[in-house]
Amino acid sequence: MKKFSIVLVFIHYFVLQFFSFAFAETFSSQKECEEKTHKVCDFQMCDYKCPEDFINGWVPTNKLAVSKRKRAEIGSEIKIQGQVTGLDISPLAYDGAALMNLYVDDGNELEVHFPSGESTCRADISILEQIKNGDRVEILGRMIHENIISVCDEGQYIKIIAKLKGM
């Protein structure tokens, strides 16, 4: 029974891989595909018994593209745009830091800290209550770790660029 289950999982995986690959949006170049999807792209083609709506072209895989962005130095100010993938503002209620996960346009995921406390932080973070997962935002903050940005200094901000439709 165990071998049968393993075989089923194996078949299921390859069927999903084929169908997600075969029916994905196609692009005319690898560069365009990777820039728009932030994933590694492969060329797909069919020249024999092809599905009716099949299009040869570049398609995204399940692998994230390697970032070509030069990492900001720790301590430096950085302006970045991306899509919110997680947000927890509950720590603000007890003077903690709100935390946001942000999938940035170069394919990396960053953590953004919004410390509370009027005496230490001068950035306006009141907009956080309006932000939902899927929204696109722009952030001006300071790199405090390799993949962590803090928005605290005067003049630093977060603003909504686009709200997720249907929310």
C-alpha positions in Angstrom: 0.0 0.0 0.0 2.9 2.4 0.8 4.5 1.8 -2.6 1.1 2.5 -4.3 0.7 5.8 -2.4 4.2 6.9 -3.4 3.4 6.1 -7.0 0.2 8.1 -6.8 2.0 11.1 -5.4 4.7 10.8 -8.1 2.0 10.7 -10.9 0.1 13.5 -9.3 3.2 15.7 -9.1 4.1 15.2 -12.8 0.5 15.7 -14.0 0.3 19.0 -12.1 3.7 20.0 -13.5 2.7 19.2 -17.1 -0.7 21.0 -16.9 0.7 24.1 -15.2 3.5 24.2 -17.7 1.4 23.5 -20.8 -1.4 26.0 -20.1 0.7 28.9 -18.7 0.7 32.3 -20.3 3.5 32.4 -22.9 5.9 35.2 -23.6 8.0 36.0 -26.7 11.3 36.3 -24.8 12.9 34.8 -21.7 13.7 38.3 -20.4 10.1 39.4 -20.6 8.8 36.3 -19.0 11.2 36.5 -16.0 10.6 40.3 -15.6 6.8 39.9 -15.5 6.6 36.7 -13.4 9.7 36.9 -11.3 10.3 33.2 -12.0 12.8 31.2 -14.0 11.3 30.6 -17.5 11.7 27.8 -19.9 10.8 27.6 -23.6 7.9 25.3 -24.4 7.0 24.1 -27.9 4.9 21.5 -29.5 5.2 20.3 -33.1 3.1 17.1 -33.1 -0.5 16.5 -32.0 -0.6 19.8 -30.1 -3.7 21.0 -28.1 -5.8 23.4 -30.2 -4.9 26.5 -28.1 -1.3 25.7 -27.6 1.2 28.5 -28.2 5.0 28.1 -28.4 6.9 30.5 -26.2 8.5 31.2 -22.9 6.6 30.1 -19.7 7.3 30.5 -16.0 8.4 27.5 -13.9 7.9 27.1 -10.2 11.4 28.4 -9.4 11.9 32.0 -8.3 14.3 34.0 -10.6 17.7 34.8 -9.1 17.7 38.4 -8.0 19.7 40.8 -10.1 19.3 43.7 -7.6 22.3 44.8 -5.8 21.6 44.3 -2.1 21.4 47.6 -0.1 24.0 48.0 2.6 22.9 47.5 6.1 22.1 50.9 7.6 21.4 52.5 4.2 18.1 54.0 3.2 16.2 52.1 0.5 13.0 52.7 -1.5 11.3 49.6 -2.8 8.0 48.5 -4.2 6.3 45.1 -3.9 3.2 43.1 -3.0 2.1 42.5 0.5 2.1 38.8 1.4 1.5 39.1 5.1 0.8 41.8 7.7 0.5 41.7 11.5 -0.4 45.0 13.2 -1.5 43.5 16.5 1.9 44.1 18.2 1.2 47.9 17.9 -1.4 47.6 20.6 1.3 46.9 23.2 4.1 49.1 21.8 5.5 46.3 19.6 6.5 46.5 16.0 4.0 45.8 13.2 5.5 43.2 10.7 4.9 43.0 7.0 6.1 40.4 4.5 6.7 42.0 1.1 7.4 40.2 -2.2 9.5 42.7 -4.1 9.7 43.2 -7.8 13.1 41.5 -8.1 11.8 38.2 -6.7 13.0 38.5 -3.1 10.8 38.5 0.0 11.6 41.1 2.6 10.3 41.6 6.1 9.4 45.2 7.0 9.2 46.4 10.6 7.1 49.3 11.7 8.1 50.1 15.3 5.6 51.9 17.4 6.2 54.6 20.1 5.8 58.3 19.3 9.0 59.1 21.3 11.3 57.1 19.2 9.7 56.7 15.7 8.7 59.6 13.7 7.4 57.9 10.5 3.7 58.0 9.9 2.4 54.4 9.8 -1.3 55.1 10.3 -2.0 53.8 6.8 -1.2 50.2 7.9 -4.8 49.6 8.9 -5.9 50.2 5.3 -3.4 47.7 3.8 -4.4 44.1 3.0 -2.6 41.1 1.6 -2.2 41.4 -2.2 -1.9 45.3 -2.2 1.1 46.8 -3.9 3.0 49.3 -1.8 6.0 51.6 -1.9 8.2 51.8 1.1 11.1 54.1 2.1 12.9 52.7 5.0 16.3 51.6 6.4 18.0 48.2 5.9 18.6 46.9 9.4 19.5 43.3 8.3 20.0 41.4 5.1 16.3 41.1 4.3 14.7 43.4 6.9 13.7 47.0 6.5 12.6 49.3 9.3 10.3 52.3 8.7 10.9 54.6 11.7 12.9 57.7 10.8 11.3 61.0 9.9 10.5 61.2 6.2 10.3 57.4 5.8 6.9 56.1 4.7 4.7 53.4 3.3 2.1 54.2 0.7 -0.4 52.1 -1.2 0.3 52.0 -5.0 -2.6 49.7 -5.9 -5.3 47.9 -3.9 -6.0 44.2 -4.7 -9.1 44.2 -6.9 -12.3 42.8 -5.3 -11.3 43.6 -1.8 
